[in-house]
Amino acid sequence: MNGETSHAAIERMLSAYLDEQLTQAEAQRVQLHLEECASCRTALEQMREIQRLTAQIPFRRPPEEALEALEGRLSVRAPRRGGWALLIMGVAGWILYVLIVLLRHP
């Protein structure tokens, strides 16, 4: 594997590395790369800082009325489309197909 491919693969693994979701072999591979790659070390530190800052954001439950209103909006069914229009389009397509076949083979 060349250096660029290896570097790109490691970059894609940094988030999983931070969340400790890698296998032991993958984590070792990332650690070895981090020893040599300043840009990946910087990216990992930025991810850690974002994780630290977001952990400080307090969770506030929305008011019950807001949740109920949202649930009401989500449960409204969209008007059904198709029906007759779909049937008419299908029949028109079939008629067009038959006409094309008949006009090609008199």
C-alpha positions in Angstrom: 0.0 0.0 0.0 1.5 3.4 -1.0 1.8 6.3 1.5 -1.0 8.3 0.1 -3.5 5.4 0.2 -2.4 4.5 3.7 -2.7 8.2 4.8 -6.2 8.5 3.3 -7.2 5.2 5.0 -5.9 6.4 8.3 -7.7 9.8 8.0 -11.0 7.9 7.5 -10.3 5.9 10.6 -9.5 8.8 13.0 -13.1 9.2 14.3 -13.5 5.5 15.0 -10.1 5.6 16.7 -11.2 8.4 18.9 -14.3 6.6 19.8 -12.4 3.3 20.5 -14.3 1.4 17.8 -11.3 -0.1 16.0 -9.9 -3.5 16.3 -6.6 -3.8 18.1 -4.8 -4.2 14.8 -6.4 -1.1 13.3 -5.8 1.0 16.4 -2.1 0.0 16.3 -1.9 0.9 12.6 -3.4 4.4 13.4 -1.0 4.9 16.4 2.0 4.1 14.2 0.8 6.5 11.6 0.1 9.2 14.2 3.8 9.0 15.3 4.9 10.1 11.9 2.1 12.3 10.6 1.6 15.8 12.0 -1.5 16.5 10.0 -3.3 13.5 11.3 -2.2 14.3 14.9 -3.6 17.8 14.4 -6.9 16.4 13.0 -7.2 14.0 15.9 -6.6 16.8 18.4 -9.2 18.9 16.7 -11.7 16.0 17.0 -10.8 15.6 20.6 -11.4 19.3 21.2 -14.8 19.2 19.5 -15.7 16.1 21.5 -14.7 18.0 24.7 -16.7 21.1 23.9 -19.8 19.3 22.8 -19.7 17.2 26.0 -20.1 20.5 27.9 -23.3 21.5 26.1 -26.2 20.9 28.5 -29.1 18.8 27.3 -32.4 20.4 27.7 -35.6 18.5 27.0 -38.0 20.5 24.8 -41.4 21.4 26.3 -43.9 18.6 26.2 -46.2 20.8 24.0 -43.5 21.1 21.4 -42.9 17.4 21.3 -46.6 16.7 20.9 -46.9 19.3 18.1 -43.9 17.6 16.3 -45.4 14.2 16.7 -48.7 15.5 15.3 -47.0 16.9 12.3 -45.1 13.7 11.7 -48.1 11.5 11.9 -50.1 13.4 9.3 -50.4 11.2 6.2 -49.4 12.8 2.9 -52.2 12.8 0.4 -52.2 9.7 -1.8 -51.1 10.3 -5.3 -51.4 8.0 -8.3 -54.6 6.1 -8.4 -56.5 7.1 -11.6 -53.7 9.3 -13.0 -51.2 6.4 -12.7 -53.6 4.0 -14.4 -54.3 6.5 -17.3 -50.6 7.0 -17.8 -50.0 3.3 -17.9 -52.8 2.7 -20.4 -51.5 5.6 -22.6 -48.0 4.2 -22.5 -49.3 0.8 -23.6 -51.3 2.3 -26.4 -48.3 4.3 -27.6 -46.2 1.1 -27.5 -48.7 -0.8 -29.6 -49.0 2.0 -32.1 -45.2 2.1 -32.5 -45.0 -1.6 -33.0 -47.9 -1.6 -35.6 -46.4 1.4 -37.5 -43.0 -0.3 -37.7 -44.4 -3.7 -39.0 -47.3 -3.0 -41.4 
